[in-house]
Amino acid sequence: MTKQPRGALSELFALLKPFWPIVAVSVLLGMVGGLSVTALLAITNNALHAESGLTQAVVGAFAGLCLLALLSSICSDIGTNYVGQHIIAKLRKELGEKVLSAPIEQIERYRSHRLIPVLTHDVDTISDFAFAFAPLAISLTVTLGCLGYLAVLSWPMFLIMLLAIAVGTAVQYMARARGIKGFFAARDAEDELQKHYNAIAEGAKELRIHRPRRQRMFADRIEKTAEQICNTQIRSINIFVMAKTFGSMLFFVVIGLALTLQSLWPSADKTVMSGFVLVLLYMKGPLEHLVGTLPIVSRAQIAFRRIAELSERFSSPEPHLLLSDNGRDPEPVQHLELRNVAYSFPSVDDKPPFRLGPVNLRIEQGDITFIVGENGCGKTTLIKLLLGLYPPQEGEILLNGEPITALNRDDYRQSFTTIFADYYLFDDVVQGDQQIPEDANQYLERLEIAHKVSVKDGNFTTTDLSTGQRKRLALVNAWLEKRPVLVFDEWAADQDPTFRRIFYTELLPDLKRLGKTIIVISHDDRYFDLADQLVRMEAGRVISDRALA
């Protein structure tokens, strides 16, 4: 059964729980400030009609209440700011940890154009809601305080006011029910817009040389989606604006009724009527603040739902995945083995799922192993299984004869340095207090990129290079990590013939002499004879596994 996401207030209370003392004090101080203002209104109304005028006691009380309201509001806002900032930091850290801890196949299936808006836009929306929470409590307290004072002044007028609030609340409820549908539609469109932004960034070169596609991208996708979001937001917010304006007019209707009653009964107490009008005009501000925050609450409800969906999708973290380094060196690799390993992907559009295996494979320490085959035959999936990125659904993987399980899988991965075909090049070289080898720049010179990049303070000075140069820089990074097994997924595909030859005939033998175990996915059949073992794949199965002389 799918777990229903909690409401915005429930989610917020869960986030506020660690900070409840500060929240309680902030809200209490805000209430004190709001009640102080209500008391000021009462003193002001009484002073206006007092025969003795302003006495020293009245002036002292007025000044004291002003100071109390000022200090209470300042301290309340400071506490709210502290809690709000920590809530957002906590939310960002928790979401980041969930993504880092999620199984890799979940990350691959949750597209980045949906992930990024949750981590940015939705968290910012929660931030707005968190900062508005204490002012909401204050506005509610001021409104209740004013209503209490109105009840003391005149029960008939108080009941009229309650009737007006009931009518206004009903209108706001209907407006929110309609407006939130628009906010949901706009939020979905923002995911689509993020997808288009990703496309124009990643496909910039292709769009420059294809005018019709570029025009369609802008006119039919970016411009159309942006206009859709704009129009949907305008319609939704206008619903709230009209409801808010209607509620504001109700105040003047009630004031008009009060003035009418005073004209019908000239003997009515002027203190009551003036106090009623004065309090009503002041209460209009806090009540409108409560109403004006409804769009923020509605957006927060959508943001909480999106965050809850992300949390639910990534609610099964990979077991025993260490986010901090345990300080242990990778275990020496004598041999790797796959025994009857199989893995299947979910079916798409009623098509049969792709299945890899069962695969039996043994890789000895210090060997160069080539994995070859046509595109789509399962080479990269096999590598991900061998690296421990995918847990095998059948069979087992062994390191030095010991099976790899969830308990030791993350330690097992630390034996590998990998350059995938779709690799990401980080600019940091080492972490902690490790020292950069003195021959790092020699690696850069050998790969002919020393004139563009160097290693400084544990980082590459730049990664703004051509595709082939970035691959060479990734190779330097792999060299510097000094791990026992190196995996190259089509590394030479982006290199010119000269560097392709250097990679196969010079760099790989050098790494072999250093005792490295090397696994290469390759289509370069002219260099297959350099391998110690050639693994040929077809349609998810190993059809040939032979050692080469």
Secondary structure, DSSP 8 states (H G I E B T S, - for coil): -------HHHHHHHHHGGGHHHHHHHHHHHHHHHHHHHHHHHHHHHHHH-TT-S-HHHHHHHHHHHHHHHHHHHHHHHHHHHHHHHHHHHHHHHHHHHHHHS-HHHHHHS-HHHHHHIIIIIHHHHHHHHHHHHHHHHHHHHHHHHHHHHHHH-HHHHHHHHHHHHHHHHHHHHHHHHHHHHHHHHHHHHHHHHHHHHHHHHTHHHHHT-HHHHHHIIIIIIIHHHHHHHHHHHHHHHHHHHHHHHHHHHHHHHHHHHHHHHHH-TTS-HHHHHHHHHHHHHHHHHHHHHHHTHHHHHHHHHHHHHHHHHHHHT-S--TT--SS---------SEEEEEEEEEE---STT----EEEEEEEEEETT-EEEEE-STTSSHHHHHHHHHTSS--SEEEEEETTEE--TTTHHHHHTTEEEE-TT----SB---TT----TTHHHHHHHTT-TTT--EETTEES-----HHHHHHHHHHHHHHHT-SEEEEESGGGGS-HHHHHHIIIIIHHHHHHTT-EEEEE---GGGGGG-SEEEEEETTEEEEEEE--
